[in-house]
Amino acid sequence: MLTSLFAYDILYLQCKDNGDTMPYRLDSDVIRRIVDENNIVDVIEEYLPLKKVGANFSTNCPFHKEKTPSFVVSPDKQIFHCFGCGESGDSISFMRKYKNYSFVEAAEYLANRAGIVLEETNNSNVNRDKQLKNRLYKINRDAAAYFYKNLRMNPHIVKYLYSREINANVIKLFGIGYANNQWDNLLKHLVNKGYTEEDILKTGLIIKNEKRNSYYDRFRNRVMFPIFDIRKKIIGFGGRVVDDSVPKYLNSPDSLIFNKGYNLFGLNIAKDNVRDKSFILVEGYMDVIKMNVYGYSTSVAALGTSLTENQVKLLKRYSKNFYIAFDSDKAGQIASIKAINLLKRNNLKAKVIIMPGAKDPDEYLNKFGKANFDKLIENSLDYYNFLEYHFKEILENSNKVEYINKFFDNIVNVNSEIERELIFERLSIKVGVSKESIIKEYNKRSNKQNKQKILVKTAKPAKPPQVNKITTCHEEELIKLILLNNDFALQLNEIVNEDTFKDLEYYNIIKELYECRINDLSIDSESLKKITKGSMEVNGQIDDVDYDNLEALFKDCIKRLKLKYYEEKRNLLTNSLKQSNNLYKSKEIMSEIYSLAKKIKSTKEEVN
């Protein structure tokens, strides 16, 4: 039923042979990512009203007239099928049939919808990138085998794992290994296998010493956890110390094949076990592993960051139900609030597991065992009850107004009017204030916030930070936000990896900011001076920043910046076209301008 990836490769080649415009690389790897990151239920629901029927969804078929729904959408298989007319396929097939899109248009639309930047067609570049990715996968695979072999040669580390109930079967399941406490063991091993230092560096497994122009292993004296993607390819590593040294955990930096915000540890195992079950979100590698030891095989963990929107999009392909079992400390509880709100915004069901007497699932299972953890799951708190639990101290101090406001801050994430109404009702009983008054105050506050948002869009900034050389608001905002949160620089790959921007004025600065974070270097005012060779400097305080919404601000900023750069590039090409006397060259330029026009249109739609 599902259009095969091989068939897409054939279609891709046919389109090229027929002379159709193929401005992007759309081979099976790219198509797989587009299909993976567009949940077919969400795609079709934008056009048709779907009704839940068992594990699937159904509606009247849009491709033939019918009174009884025979059009079925399967979230598990990520396909649709009409039992009346026989139409079937995946999300790309649906867009082609429903919107009369060409293969390229459907792929382009869904790529934009998922925030995937498509590579422009350039056969030598595409092949070079694909070959490099394959080399990086092989390097990681050989590194994992090396770490795994090392573990068997270090019985004290095996003994340590066994003391934590991690036996030989679990070690094999997760591919756990050990990095020796030496400077360049892995580097020498990989070089002896024929890999270059430059390629090994691109995986993040080694670090370059700029002063000595030499390399050394990133991971030393650490238990090693390979990180697999959903296709079970090794994309990175996490390393845990076996003593009290810091940092306790060390992760691979982002690379061509690894992005922390798009992957989760343990998902390669959990996705195969989660059917009709719930994901259990935990914080650390050891938590995921210990949960698996006790039979909780749907456990996953974010990779050293808070749960991200992209990770949720990936998870919701496999299940709509979640348990959150983050650490019991204050930071863990704050992370739980953020996670449950993120899941709620995505219309997913989630409950929070409270673990009295233990800091995390690993410790709780050690102390109290599986039977007691099962009881914690049974007694886990739904959205309202967790908010009530989290803010109980405020109410205990008789501050009803602040307590209600805390609920208001969170329930903006609830999309269902009915659910929000039920929360107001329970909140009313809890604080002894009429439901009508609470709803009135909530609406008043919402209206006020909406007005403020409109004013912010129309008003001029009071005192923007002083920025030398960069004078446009987009670059200023980008630098401000990266200084506030260095990890935002990792998202600059959207600009760095597009050949379109490479001859623009600020490309090299943006590339250096991105490479700083890939190499785990911090970005502050001083390092900014070095990156820009003193030509750019942010002075004074950073004003007028909504700290609660930094990520959304950055995403908006980068979209607007990309739009600006697309338009700049189009202007450059238009001028080149006017000056060109070469017919063949003019056709190439016109093709680029056409490609940019489509990107400008889609990016404008995203911004709006």
Secondary structure as the mmCIF struct_conf table of DSSP 4:
data_model
#
loop_
_struct_conf.conf_type_id
_struct_conf.id
_struct_conf.beg_label_comp_id
_struct_conf.beg_label_asym_id
_struct_conf.beg_label_seq_id
_struct_conf.end_label_comp_id
_struct_conf.end_label_asym_id
_struct_conf.end_label_seq_id
HELX_LH_PP_P HELX_LH_PP_P1 LEU A 2 SER A 4
HELX_RH_AL_P HELX_RH_AL_P1 LEU A 5 ASP A 17
TURN_TY1_P TURN_TY1_P1 ASN A 18 GLY A 19
STRN STRN1 TYR A 24 TYR A 24
BEND BEND1 ASP A 27 ASP A 27
HELX_RH_AL_P HELX_RH_AL_P2 SER A 28 ASP A 36
TURN_TY1_P TURN_TY1_P2 GLU A 37 GLU A 37
BEND BEND2 ASN A 38 ASN A 38
HELX_RH_AL_P HELX_RH_AL_P3 ILE A 40 GLU A 45
TURN_TY1_P TURN_TY1_P3 GLU A 46 TYR A 47
BEND BEND3 LEU A 48 LEU A 48
STRN STRN2 LYS A 51 VAL A 53
TURN_TY1_P TURN_TY1_P4 GLY A 54 ALA A 55
STRN STRN3 ASN A 56 THR A 59
TURN_TY1_P TURN_TY1_P5 PRO A 62 PHE A 63
BEND BEND4 HIS A 64 HIS A 64
BEND BEND5 LYS A 67 THR A 68
STRN STRN4 PHE A 71 SER A 74
TURN_TY1_P TURN_TY1_P6 PRO A 75 GLN A 78
STRN STRN5 ILE A 79 CYS A 82
TURN_TY1_P TURN_TY1_P7 PHE A 83 CYS A 85
STRN STRN6 SER A 88 GLY A 89
HELX_RH_AL_P HELX_RH_AL_P4 SER A 91 LYS A 99
HELX_RH_AL_P HELX_RH_AL_P5 PHE A 103 ALA A 114
TURN_TY1_P TURN_TY1_P8 GLY A 115 GLY A 115
HELX_LH_PP_P HELX_LH_PP_P2 ILE A 116 GLU A 119
STRN STRN7 GLU A 120 GLU A 120
HELX_LH_PP_P HELX_LH_PP_P3 THR A 121 THR A 121
HELX_RH_AL_P HELX_RH_AL_P6 ASN A 123 ARG A 152
TURN_TY1_P TURN_TY1_P9 MET A 153 MET A 153
HELX_RH_AL_P HELX_RH_AL_P7 PRO A 155 SER A 163
TURN_TY1_P TURN_TY1_P10 ARG A 164 GLU A 165
HELX_RH_AL_P HELX_RH_AL_P8 ALA A 168 PHE A 174
TURN_TY1_P TURN_TY1_P11 GLY A 175 GLY A 175
STRN STRN8 GLY A 177 ALA A 179
BEND BEND6 ASN A 181 ASP A 184
HELX_RH_AL_P HELX_RH_AL_P9 ASN A 185 ASN A 192
TURN_TY1_P TURN_TY1_P12 LYS A 193 GLY A 194
HELX_RH_AL_P HELX_RH_AL_P10 GLU A 197 THR A 203
TURN_TY1_P TURN_TY1_P13 GLY A 204 GLY A 204
BEND BEND7 LEU A 205 LEU A 205
STRN STRN9 ILE A 206 ASN A 209
TURN_TY1_P TURN_TY1_P14 GLU A 210 ASN A 213
STRN STRN10 SER A 214 ASP A 217
BEND BEND8 ARG A 218 ARG A 218
BEND BEND9 ASN A 221 ASN A 221
STRN STRN11 ARG A 222 PHE A 228
TURN_TY1_P TURN_TY1_P15 ILE A 230 ARG A 231
STRN STRN12 ILE A 234 VAL A 241
BEND BEND10 VAL A 242 ASP A 244
BEND BEND11 VAL A 246 VAL A 246
BEND BEND12 LYS A 248 LYS A 248
STRN STRN13 TYR A 249 ASN A 251
HELX_LH_PP_P HELX_LH_PP_P4 SER A 252 ASP A 254
BEND BEND13 LEU A 256 ILE A 257
HELX_RH_3T_P HELX_RH_3T_P1 LYS A 260 TYR A 262
STRN STRN14 PHE A 265 PHE A 265
TURN_TY1_P TURN_TY1_P16 GLY A 266 GLY A 266
HELX_RH_AL_P HELX_RH_AL_P11 LEU A 267 ALA A 270
TURN_TY1_P TURN_TY1_P17 LYS A 271 ASN A 273
TURN_TY1_P TURN_TY1_P18 ARG A 275 ASP A 276
BEND BEND14 LYS A 277 LYS A 277
STRN STRN15 PHE A 279 VAL A 282
BEND BEND15 GLU A 283 GLY A 284
HELX_RH_AL_P HELX_RH_AL_P12 TYR A 285 VAL A 293
TURN_TY1_P TURN_TY1_P19 TYR A 294 GLY A 295
TURN_TY1_P TURN_TY1_P20 SER A 297 THR A 298
STRN STRN16 SER A 299 ALA A 301
BEND BEND16 LEU A 303 THR A 305
HELX_RH_AL_P HELX_RH_AL_P13 GLU A 309 LEU A 315
TURN_TY1_P TURN_TY1_P21 LYS A 316 TYR A 318
BEND BEND17 LYS A 320 LYS A 320
STRN STRN17 ASN A 321 ILE A 324
BEND BEND18 SER A 328 ASP A 329
HELX_RH_AL_P HELX_RH_AL_P14 LYS A 330 ARG A 345
TURN_TY1_P TURN_TY1_P22 ASN A 346 ASN A 347
STRN STRN18 LYS A 349 VAL A 352
TURN_TY1_P TURN_TY1_P23 PRO A 356 GLY A 357
BEND BEND19 LYS A 359 ASP A 360
HELX_RH_AL_P HELX_RH_AL_P15 PRO A 361 GLU A 378
TURN_TY1_P TURN_TY1_P24 ASN A 379 ASN A 379
STRN STRN19 LEU A 381 LEU A 381
HELX_RH_AL_P HELX_RH_AL_P16 TYR A 383 HIS A 390
TURN_TY1_P TURN_TY1_P25 PHE A 391 PHE A 391
HELX_RH_AL_P HELX_RH_AL_P17 LYS A 392 GLU A 396
TURN_TY1_P TURN_TY1_P26 ASN A 397 SER A 398
HELX_RH_AL_P HELX_RH_AL_P18 LYS A 400 ILE A 411
TURN_TY1_P TURN_TY1_P27 VAL A 412 ASN A 413
HELX_RH_AL_P HELX_RH_AL_P19 GLU A 417 VAL A 431
TURN_TY1_P TURN_TY1_P28 GLY A 432 GLY A 432
HELX_RH_AL_P HELX_RH_AL_P20 LYS A 435 THR A 458
BEND BEND20 ALA A 459 ALA A 459
HELX_LH_PP_P HELX_LH_PP_P5 LYS A 460 PRO A 461
BEND BEND21 ALA A 462 LYS A 463
HELX_LH_PP_P HELX_LH_PP_P6 PRO A 464 PRO A 465
STRN STRN20 GLN A 466 VAL A 467
BEND BEND22 ASN A 468 LYS A 469
BEND BEND23 THR A 472 THR A 472
HELX_RH_AL_P HELX_RH_AL_P21 CYS A 473 LEU A 484
HELX_RH_3T_P HELX_RH_3T_P2 ASN A 486 LEU A 492
HELX_RH_AL_P HELX_RH_AL_P22 ASN A 493 VAL A 496
TURN_TY1_P TURN_TY1_P29 ASN A 497 ASN A 497
HELX_RH_3T_P HELX_RH_3T_P3 ASP A 499 PHE A 501
TURN_TY1_P TURN_TY1_P30 LYS A 502 ASP A 503
BEND BEND24 LEU A 504 LEU A 504
TURN_TY1_P TURN_TY1_P31 GLU A 505 TYR A 506
HELX_RH_AL_P HELX_RH_AL_P23 TYR A 507 ILE A 518
TURN_TY1_P TURN_TY1_P32 ASN A 519 ASP A 520
HELX_RH_AL_P HELX_RH_AL_P24 SER A 525 ILE A 531
TURN_TY1_P TURN_TY1_P33 THR A 532 GLY A 534
BEND BEND25 SER A 535 SER A 535
STRN STRN21 VAL A 538 ASN A 539
BEND BEND26 GLY A 540 GLY A 540
BEND BEND27 ASP A 544 ASP A 544
HELX_RH_3T_P HELX_RH_3T_P4 TYR A 547 ASN A 549
HELX_RH_AL_P HELX_RH_AL_P25 LEU A 550 GLN A 579
HELX_RH_AL_P HELX_RH_AL_P26 LEU A 583 VAL A 607
#
